[in-house]
Amino acid sequence: MAEGLRERKKRQTRQRISDVAIGLFVRRGFEHVTIAEVAAAAEVSVNTVYNYFQAKEDLVLPPDEASPQRLADIVRHRPVGDSAARAVLTRLREEVGHRDRKLGLTEGFGRVFEMMRAAPTLTARLEDLGSQMTEALAVVLAEETGAAPDDLLPGVVAYQLGCFHSLVFAEIGRRTAAGESPDAIATAVLELLDVIEDLLGERILSYAVRKDRPCSE
């Protein structure tokens, strides 16, 4: 369905607010910029900012891009025949290949990354987000495999996938801070994903393979 004028204007307003906010945060530091200052710079009201972003941290880590359901959703929507691990590996490779902005593979992200590292509330939110992703994935794996309540395997697999997902982002951050270009980082991360896949082993790579969906779905 084509995007309507109203939806396009809302999307453009949301993006403008986010861009202005991040510019201010990079120049002055996340902790030193108020929502009122963001609103004034973006030429909107404070209420308008909160209509689009419920919390200040959402301006940097919007829920639609930094969702606790990210890993769970990747696994839920994987094709028939794919395991949970291969679905996550495939998605990461696709995002790296496309230089997806949610991975930080864009020019100028280095300054944004430094701003995020310097803000305790943002680093805490990222850590909490990683834990929530792992927990949500464990629930999906348990449901799909029909695991018993005391079965530890879904949680262990989710932890492994969550760890390597976090490792990819950490590697991107480390190389970004070192001043490497997005293309160089992407090449290195693709190599890292190959190493991860080799180390995961067949037990995890073949765990929770999606079967044919029942006709009733």
Steps between C-alpha positions, in 0.01 A plus 500: 500500500634843403586737782240773542578869538416497872720201568786646298485829690498317833798289394688809384425685824615204706822472301568873525459495877732200528765651273494833685518328838793280407684800358456682832598193702818453296603864537415547868458154652181304560471598866535873428211541253138529611188397314397867497822585317442221249147627437619858451775397258258280303237778504232286661335498841622290792173307481569420135839352593332280761232399252771337291750401771378392843842539663813700429694177439256412220643788296824301473366146535151502347296194603428404138875468436617393846220264596519238779317273254765529227647149531164341579345663192785382276441145620121523481510608136774268374430286192408134518817292531701767682617450855492782754877551481513504122214750488691741725825450307323558170333819623826641632679423175222672306513808722877520474481458123249785476703719742187522711489814716375302801843335510676835485658428162463855372739789453518723804379237745828516688404827672155361584659189646734706718204703623314180590799353684531817707135490615439260794124488437554392139760234582274366776209488259708308247602245762141458613388472138740210443361313801141559388580372149645179643205445732245557223687262268508230769120521529454458125742206483325325789160549337612383156685191623235404755762500774399406851503781761817357657681452168813715504583470130285787362657742746852377430455529122343844538795608715747380237319681219462812712872499581614479140243764401650729766851409386422622148384837631800523731736433210331765289531744790867418559590547136289812472681653796830413330396705197450217250272561201156334476622285210804378693284429805245311292772277352639423847155428645414258219821314584402503867161349415676219315712430809190506721319256275796259510514516879128458566507138394232280352307463827404866503494550122242222467294596805142620449478443125173640367273222377220528248223708648173321569231562239290673765752785539 
